[in-house]
Amino acid sequence: MKKNVLWACVALFALNAYGQKSLFNGENLEGWTINGTEKWYVEDGLLICESGPDQEYGYLSTDEFYKDFVLTLEFKQEADGNSGVFFRSTVDGTIVSGWQVEVAPPNLHTGGVYESYGRGWLIKPDPKKDKHLKMGDWNSMKIKVKGNKVTTYLNGHKMIHLDDEKIGKGEGGIALQIHSGGGIKVKWRNIELKEL
């Protein structure tokens, strides 16, 4: 067995031993469902969402549901626009039920939590924390969801902590969003989840 193959097997075993799994395989959209008419595709090992001609909302949702977890991922915004990471959420067409951790351009509350078709903004980060967003570059995000509690981190900096009874009762999967309005392009990579 070649050394690089051996190390890959060791790394995979270590990853599984800690209960963490990759939600995106870098090759295709296996394990995900496209909702809406916006563009979702894989290129050079990256997951890319891009506005389509309809310029409407679009979602890419996991086929599996996750209750308590730590989700880590990286995103890079290549055009002005608005996206997000939904958790404990379900999608019917392009109507989403659940909660979104915001991914947005500067001064639009990246790391905050928004409830679509419900209460709206539940919590926004302190505006001073917006400096942690690197527009046009790769950003790391960590989302911890356990029971009623949600904590988000952007590039290693804690953005919000929320304790919400309604979230605690939520059931659903992970979903990435592309906002309506057009002109949006976001790249994603290293989408990994550890169930708690």
ChimeraX commands (.cxc) that place a marker at each C-alpha (Angstrom):
marker #1 position 0.00,0.00,0.00 radius 0.5
marker #1 position 1.40,3.39,-0.97 radius 0.5
marker #1 position 2.20,5.79,1.84 radius 0.5
marker #1 position -0.30,8.49,0.75 radius 0.5
marker #1 position -3.13,5.92,0.53 radius 0.5
marker #1 position -2.23,4.61,3.97 radius 0.5
marker #1 position -2.31,8.09,5.47 radius 0.5
marker #1 position -5.66,8.78,3.80 radius 0.5
marker #1 position -7.07,5.62,5.42 radius 0.5
marker #1 position -5.66,6.67,8.80 radius 0.5
marker #1 position -7.15,10.16,8.44 radius 0.5
marker #1 position -10.54,8.71,7.48 radius 0.5
marker #1 position -10.49,6.38,10.48 radius 0.5
marker #1 position -9.56,9.25,12.81 radius 0.5
marker #1 position -12.36,11.40,11.38 radius 0.5
marker #1 position -14.95,8.66,11.87 radius 0.5
marker #1 position -13.61,7.85,15.35 radius 0.5
marker #1 position -14.49,11.37,16.46 radius 0.5
marker #1 position -17.97,11.15,14.93 radius 0.5
marker #1 position -17.38,13.85,12.34 radius 0.5
marker #1 position -18.46,13.41,8.74 radius 0.5
marker #1 position -18.21,15.37,5.54 radius 0.5
marker #1 position -21.56,16.51,4.10 radius 0.5
marker #1 position -19.97,17.40,0.74 radius 0.5
marker #1 position -17.79,14.91,-1.12 radius 0.5
marker #1 position -16.14,17.44,-3.45 radius 0.5
marker #1 position -17.34,15.58,-6.55 radius 0.5
marker #1 position -21.12,15.86,-6.82 radius 0.5
marker #1 position -24.29,16.76,-4.89 radius 0.5
marker #1 position -24.88,13.29,-3.46 radius 0.5
marker #1 position -26.82,13.54,-0.19 radius 0.5
marker #1 position -28.33,16.92,-1.13 radius 0.5
marker #1 position -31.51,18.07,-2.90 radius 0.5
marker #1 position -31.82,21.21,-5.04 radius 0.5
marker #1 position -34.89,23.32,-4.28 radius 0.5
marker #1 position -35.81,26.02,-6.79 radius 0.5
marker #1 position -34.31,27.05,-10.13 radius 0.5
marker #1 position -31.08,28.75,-9.05 radius 0.5
marker #1 position -27.72,27.15,-9.90 radius 0.5
marker #1 position -25.95,24.64,-7.64 radius 0.5
marker #1 position -22.92,22.80,-9.04 radius 0.5
marker #1 position -19.49,21.40,-8.24 radius 0.5
marker #1 position -16.34,22.81,-9.82 radius 0.5
marker #1 position -12.71,22.12,-8.90 radius 0.5
marker #1 position -13.82,20.36,-5.73 radius 0.5
marker #1 position -15.92,23.32,-4.57 radius 0.5
marker #1 position -19.68,23.59,-4.08 radius 0.5
marker #1 position -20.94,26.70,-5.86 radius 0.5
marker #1 position -24.27,28.50,-5.73 radius 0.5
marker #1 position -25.05,31.15,-8.30 radius 0.5
marker #1 position -28.06,33.21,-9.30 radius 0.5
marker #1 position -29.98,31.81,-12.26 radius 0.5
marker #1 position -32.16,33.64,-14.78 radius 0.5
marker #1 position -35.18,33.56,-12.44 radius 0.5
marker #1 position -33.23,35.39,-9.70 radius 0.5
marker #1 position -35.38,33.78,-7.02 radius 0.5
marker #1 position -34.68,32.07,-3.71 radius 0.5
marker #1 position -32.96,28.72,-3.93 radius 0.5
marker #1 position -31.89,26.10,-1.40 radius 0.5
marker #1 position -29.64,23.07,-1.34 radius 0.5
marker #1 position -30.82,20.85,1.51 radius 0.5
marker #1 position -29.40,17.70,3.07 radius 0.5
marker #1 position -31.42,14.55,2.66 radius 0.5
marker #1 position -30.78,13.70,6.32 radius 0.5
marker #1 position -32.06,15.55,9.40 radius 0.5
marker #1 position -29.72,16.63,12.19 radius 0.5
marker #1 position -30.77,17.69,15.70 radius 0.5
marker #1 position -27.75,18.47,17.90 radius 0.5
marker #1 position -24.42,19.06,16.16 radius 0.5
marker #1 position -21.39,21.18,15.44 radius 0.5
marker #1 position -21.23,22.20,11.78 radius 0.5
marker #1 position -18.06,23.69,10.31 radius 0.5
marker #1 position -17.63,25.02,6.78 radius 0.5
marker #1 position -15.84,27.60,4.69 radius 0.5
marker #1 position -17.42,30.10,2.31 radius 0.5
marker #1 position -16.19,32.68,-0.17 radius 0.5
marker #1 position -18.43,35.38,-1.62 radius 0.5
marker #1 position -17.41,36.29,-5.15 radius 0.5
marker #1 position -20.26,38.68,-5.86 radius 0.5
marker #1 position -22.44,40.96,-3.80 radius 0.5
marker #1 position -25.38,39.09,-2.43 radius 0.5
marker #1 position -26.91,37.24,0.43 radius 0.5
marker #1 position -26.77,33.59,1.44 radius 0.5
marker #1 position -27.05,31.56,4.62 radius 0.5
marker #1 position -26.87,28.23,6.39 radius 0.5
marker #1 position -30.19,26.84,7.63 radius 0.5
marker #1 position -30.44,24.28,10.43 radius 0.5
marker #1 position -33.29,22.11,11.72 radius 0.5
marker #1 position -35.08,23.23,8.58 radius 0.5
marker #1 position -37.35,21.80,5.90 radius 0.5
marker #1 position -37.94,23.13,2.39 radius 0.5
marker #1 position -41.13,22.87,0.33 radius 0.5
marker #1 position -40.49,24.28,-3.14 radius 0.5
marker #1 position -38.68,27.46,-2.12 radius 0.5
marker #1 position -40.57,27.98,1.13 radius 0.5
marker #1 position -38.26,27.18,4.03 radius 0.5
marker #1 position -39.29,26.44,7.59 radius 0.5
marker #1 position -36.50,26.85,10.13 radius 0.5
marker #1 position -33.60,29.04,11.11 radius 0.5
marker #1 position -30.79,30.64,9.15 radius 0.5
marker #1 position -27.31,31.62,10.21 radius 0.5
marker #1 position -26.70,34.63,8.00 radius 0.5
marker #1 position -23.94,34.72,5.38 radius 0.5
marker #1 position -23.94,38.18,3.84 radius 0.5
marker #1 position -21.83,41.09,2.60 radius 0.5
marker #1 position -20.37,43.56,5.14 radius 0.5
marker #1 position -22.74,45.23,7.60 radius 0.5
marker #1 position -25.56,42.72,6.96 radius 0.5
marker #1 position -25.21,40.63,10.13 radius 0.5
marker #1 position -23.17,37.57,9.11 radius 0.5
marker #1 position -23.38,35.07,11.98 radius 0.5
marker #1 position -26.78,36.28,13.18 radius 0.5
marker #1 position -29.86,34.04,13.31 radius 0.5
marker #1 position -32.99,34.72,11.25 radius 0.5
marker #1 position -36.31,32.87,11.28 radius 0.5
marker #1 position -37.84,32.84,7.79 radius 0.5
marker #1 position -41.62,33.18,7.43 radius 0.5
marker #1 position -41.86,33.73,11.19 radius 0.5
marker #1 position -40.30,36.05,13.74 radius 0.5
marker #1 position -37.58,37.46,11.49 radius 0.5
marker #1 position -34.31,38.39,13.19 radius 0.5
marker #1 position -33.86,36.58,16.51 radius 0.5
marker #1 position -30.38,37.94,17.15 radius 0.5
marker #1 position -27.81,40.04,15.28 radius 0.5
marker #1 position -24.12,40.17,16.13 radius 0.5
marker #1 position -22.66,43.29,17.66 radius 0.5
marker #1 position -21.87,45.54,14.64 radius 0.5
marker #1 position -18.25,45.77,15.82 radius 0.5
marker #1 position -17.85,42.06,15.08 radius 0.5
marker #1 position -18.48,42.60,11.38 radius 0.5
marker #1 position -14.74,43.30,11.01 radius 0.5
marker #1 position -14.17,39.53,11.26 radius 0.5
marker #1 position -15.80,38.98,7.84 radius 0.5
marker #1 position -13.35,38.75,4.93 radius 0.5
marker #1 position -15.40,39.71,1.90 radius 0.5
marker #1 position -14.03,38.16,-1.29 radius 0.5
marker #1 position -11.83,35.72,0.63 radius 0.5
marker #1 position -12.34,32.40,2.37 radius 0.5
marker #1 position -14.11,32.55,5.74 radius 0.5
marker #1 position -14.59,29.77,8.27 radius 0.5
marker #1 position -17.88,29.38,10.11 radius 0.5
marker #1 position -18.78,27.14,13.03 radius 0.5
marker #1 position -22.37,26.59,14.14 radius 0.5
marker #1 position -23.13,24.73,17.36 radius 0.5
marker #1 position -26.74,23.67,17.93 radius 0.5
marker #1 position -27.69,21.78,21.09 radius 0.5
marker #1 position -31.16,21.73,22.58 radius 0.5
marker #1 position -32.45,25.30,22.74 radius 0.5
marker #1 position -28.99,26.83,22.30 radius 0.5
marker #1 position -27.25,28.11,19.16 radius 0.5
marker #1 position -23.73,29.59,19.07 radius 0.5
marker #1 position -22.01,30.84,15.93 radius 0.5
marker #1 position -18.38,31.63,15.20 radius 0.5
marker #1 position -16.83,33.46,12.24 radius 0.5
marker #1 position -13.11,32.99,11.58 radius 0.5
marker #1 position -12.66,31.83,15.17 radius 0.5
marker #1 position -14.58,34.73,16.74 radius 0.5
marker #1 position -17.83,34.15,18.64 radius 0.5
marker #1 position -20.61,36.06,16.91 radius 0.5
marker #1 position -23.80,35.22,18.85 radius 0.5
marker #1 position -25.26,32.92,21.49 radius 0.5
marker #1 position -29.00,32.32,21.53 radius 0.5
marker #1 position -31.29,30.31,23.81 radius 0.5
marker #1 position -34.68,29.83,22.15 radius 0.5
marker #1 position -37.39,27.34,23.08 radius 0.5
marker #1 position -38.92,27.21,19.60 radius 0.5
marker #1 position -35.56,26.28,18.06 radius 0.5
marker #1 position -35.25,23.54,20.67 radius 0.5
marker #1 position -38.39,21.91,19.26 radius 0.5
marker #1 position -37.25,22.21,15.63 radius 0.5
marker #1 position -36.70,19.21,13.33 radius 0.5
marker #1 position -35.00,19.22,9.96 radius 0.5
marker #1 position -31.82,19.24,7.95 radius 0.5
marker #1 position -29.05,21.59,6.89 radius 0.5
marker #1 position -29.72,23.86,3.90 radius 0.5
marker #1 position -27.61,26.40,2.06 radius 0.5
marker #1 position -29.43,29.41,0.63 radius 0.5
marker #1 position -29.11,31.63,-2.37 radius 0.5
marker #1 position -31.08,34.85,-1.90 radius 0.5
marker #1 position -33.41,36.34,-4.49 radius 0.5
marker #1 position -32.42,39.39,-6.50 radius 0.5
marker #1 position -29.66,38.03,-8.73 radius 0.5
marker #1 position -25.95,38.80,-8.90 radius 0.5
marker #1 position -25.02,36.28,-6.20 radius 0.5
marker #1 position -22.19,33.77,-6.26 radius 0.5
marker #1 position -20.86,31.92,-3.22 radius 0.5
marker #1 position -18.34,29.09,-3.04 radius 0.5
marker #1 position -18.39,26.50,-0.23 radius 0.5
marker #1 position -15.93,23.84,0.92 radius 0.5
marker #1 position -15.02,21.60,3.88 radius 0.5
marker #1 position -18.63,21.17,5.05 radius 0.5
marker #1 position -18.30,18.87,8.04 radius 0.5
marker #1 position -20.71,17.91,10.82 radius 0.5
marker #1 position -20.28,16.21,14.16 radius 0.5
marker #1 position -23.45,15.04,15.89 radius 0.5
marker #1 position -23.64,15.67,19.63 radius 0.5
marker link #1:1,2 radius 0.2
marker link #1:2,3 radius 0.2
marker link #1:3,4 radius 0.2
marker link #1:4,5 radius 0.2
marker link #1:5,6 radius 0.2
marker link #1:6,7 radius 0.2
marker link #1:7,8 radius 0.2
marker link #1:8,9 radius 0.2
marker link #1:9,10 radius 0.2
marker link #1:10,11 radius 0.2
marker link #1:11,12 radius 0.2
marker link #1:12,13 radius 0.2
marker link #1:13,14 radius 0.2
marker link #1:14,15 radius 0.2
marker link #1:15,16 radius 0.2
marker link #1:16,17 radius 0.2
marker link #1:17,18 radius 0.2
marker link #1:18,19 radius 0.2
marker link #1:19,20 radius 0.2
marker link #1:20,21 radius 0.2
marker link #1:21,22 radius 0.2
marker link #1:22,23 radius 0.2
marker link #1:23,24 radius 0.2
marker link #1:24,25 radius 0.2
marker link #1:25,26 radius 0.2
marker link #1:26,27 radius 0.2
marker link #1:27,28 radius 0.2
marker link #1:28,29 radius 0.2
marker link #1:29,30 radius 0.2
marker link #1:30,31 radius 0.2
marker link #1:31,32 radius 0.2
marker link #1:32,33 radius 0.2
marker link #1:33,34 radius 0.2
marker link #1:34,35 radius 0.2
marker link #1:35,36 radius 0.2
marker link #1:36,37 radius 0.2
marker link #1:37,38 radius 0.2
marker link #1:38,39 radius 0.2
marker link #1:39,40 radius 0.2
marker link #1:40,41 radius 0.2
marker link #1:41,42 radius 0.2
marker link #1:42,43 radius 0.2
marker link #1:43,44 radius 0.2
marker link #1:44,45 radius 0.2
marker link #1:45,46 radius 0.2
marker link #1:46,47 radius 0.2
marker link #1:47,48 radius 0.2
marker link #1:48,49 radius 0.2
marker link #1:49,50 radius 0.2
marker link #1:50,51 radius 0.2
marker link #1:51,52 radius 0.2
marker link #1:52,53 radius 0.2
marker link #1:53,54 radius 0.2
marker link #1:54,55 radius 0.2
marker link #1:55,56 radius 0.2
marker link #1:56,57 radius 0.2
marker link #1:57,58 radius 0.2
marker link #1:58,59 radius 0.2
marker link #1:59,60 radius 0.2
marker link #1:60,61 radius 0.2
marker link #1:61,62 radius 0.2
marker link #1:62,63 radius 0.2
marker link #1:63,64 radius 0.2
marker link #1:64,65 radius 0.2
marker link #1:65,66 radius 0.2
marker link #1:66,67 radius 0.2
marker link #1:67,68 radius 0.2
marker link #1:68,69 radius 0.2
marker link #1:69,70 radius 0.2
marker link #1:70,71 radius 0.2
marker link #1:71,72 radius 0.2
marker link #1:72,73 radius 0.2
marker link #1:73,74 radius 0.2
marker link #1:74,75 radius 0.2
marker link #1:75,76 radius 0.2
marker link #1:76,77 radius 0.2
marker link #1:77,78 radius 0.2
marker link #1:78,79 radius 0.2
marker link #1:79,80 radius 0.2
marker link #1:80,81 radius 0.2
marker link #1:81,82 radius 0.2
marker link #1:82,83 radius 0.2
marker link #1:83,84 radius 0.2
marker link #1:84,85 radius 0.2
marker link #1:85,86 radius 0.2
marker link #1:86,87 radius 0.2
marker link #1:87,88 radius 0.2
marker link #1:88,89 radius 0.2
marker link #1:89,90 radius 0.2
marker link #1:90,91 radius 0.2
marker link #1:91,92 radius 0.2
marker link #1:92,93 radius 0.2
marker link #1:93,94 radius 0.2
marker link #1:94,95 radius 0.2
marker link #1:95,96 radius 0.2
marker link #1:96,97 radius 0.2
marker link #1:97,98 radius 0.2
marker link #1:98,99 radius 0.2
marker link #1:99,100 radius 0.2
marker link #1:100,101 radius 0.2
marker link #1:101,102 radius 0.2
marker link #1:102,103 radius 0.2
marker link #1:103,104 radius 0.2
marker link #1:104,105 radius 0.2
marker link #1:105,106 radius 0.2
marker link #1:106,107 radius 0.2
marker link #1:107,108 radius 0.2
marker link #1:108,109 radius 0.2
marker link #1:109,110 radius 0.2
marker link #1:110,111 radius 0.2
marker link #1:111,112 radius 0.2
marker link #1:112,113 radius 0.2
marker link #1:113,114 radius 0.2
marker link #1:114,115 radius 0.2
marker link #1:115,116 radius 0.2
marker link #1:116,117 radius 0.2
marker link #1:117,118 radius 0.2
marker link #1:118,119 radius 0.2
marker link #1:119,120 radius 0.2
marker link #1:120,121 radius 0.2
marker link #1:121,122 radius 0.2
marker link #1:122,123 radius 0.2
marker link #1:123,124 radius 0.2
marker link #1:124,125 radius 0.2
marker link #1:125,126 radius 0.2
marker link #1:126,127 radius 0.2
marker link #1:127,128 radius 0.2
marker link #1:128,129 radius 0.2
marker link #1:129,130 radius 0.2
marker link #1:130,131 radius 0.2
marker link #1:131,132 radius 0.2
marker link #1:132,133 radius 0.2
marker link #1:133,134 radius 0.2
marker link #1:134,135 radius 0.2
marker link #1:135,136 radius 0.2
marker link #1:136,137 radius 0.2
marker link #1:137,138 radius 0.2
marker link #1:138,139 radius 0.2
marker link #1:139,140 radius 0.2
marker link #1:140,141 radius 0.2
marker link #1:141,142 radius 0.2
marker link #1:142,143 radius 0.2
marker link #1:143,144 radius 0.2
marker link #1:144,145 radius 0.2
marker link #1:145,146 radius 0.2
marker link #1:146,147 radius 0.2
marker link #1:147,148 radius 0.2
marker link #1:148,149 radius 0.2
marker link #1:149,150 radius 0.2
marker link #1:150,151 radius 0.2
marker link #1:151,152 radius 0.2
marker link #1:152,153 radius 0.2
marker link #1:153,154 radius 0.2
marker link #1:154,155 radius 0.2
marker link #1:155,156 radius 0.2
marker link #1:156,157 radius 0.2
marker link #1:157,158 radius 0.2
marker link #1:158,159 radius 0.2
marker link #1:159,160 radius 0.2
marker link #1:160,161 radius 0.2
marker link #1:161,162 radius 0.2
marker link #1:162,163 radius 0.2
marker link #1:163,164 radius 0.2
marker link #1:164,165 radius 0.2
marker link #1:165,166 radius 0.2
marker link #1:166,167 radius 0.2
marker link #1:167,168 radius 0.2
marker link #1:168,169 radius 0.2
marker link #1:169,170 radius 0.2
marker link #1:170,171 radius 0.2
marker link #1:171,172 radius 0.2
marker link #1:172,173 radius 0.2
marker link #1:173,174 radius 0.2
marker link #1:174,175 radius 0.2
marker link #1:175,176 radius 0.2
marker link #1:176,177 radius 0.2
marker link #1:177,178 radius 0.2
marker link #1:178,179 radius 0.2
marker link #1:179,180 radius 0.2
marker link #1:180,181 radius 0.2
marker link #1:181,182 radius 0.2
marker link #1:182,183 radius 0.2
marker link #1:183,184 radius 0.2
marker link #1:184,185 radius 0.2
marker link #1:185,186 radius 0.2
marker link #1:186,187 radius 0.2
marker link #1:187,188 radius 0.2
marker link #1:188,189 radius 0.2
marker link #1:189,190 radius 0.2
marker link #1:190,191 radius 0.2
marker link #1:191,192 radius 0.2
marker link #1:192,193 radius 0.2
marker link #1:193,194 radius 0.2
marker link #1:194,195 radius 0.2
marker link #1:195,196 radius 0.2
view
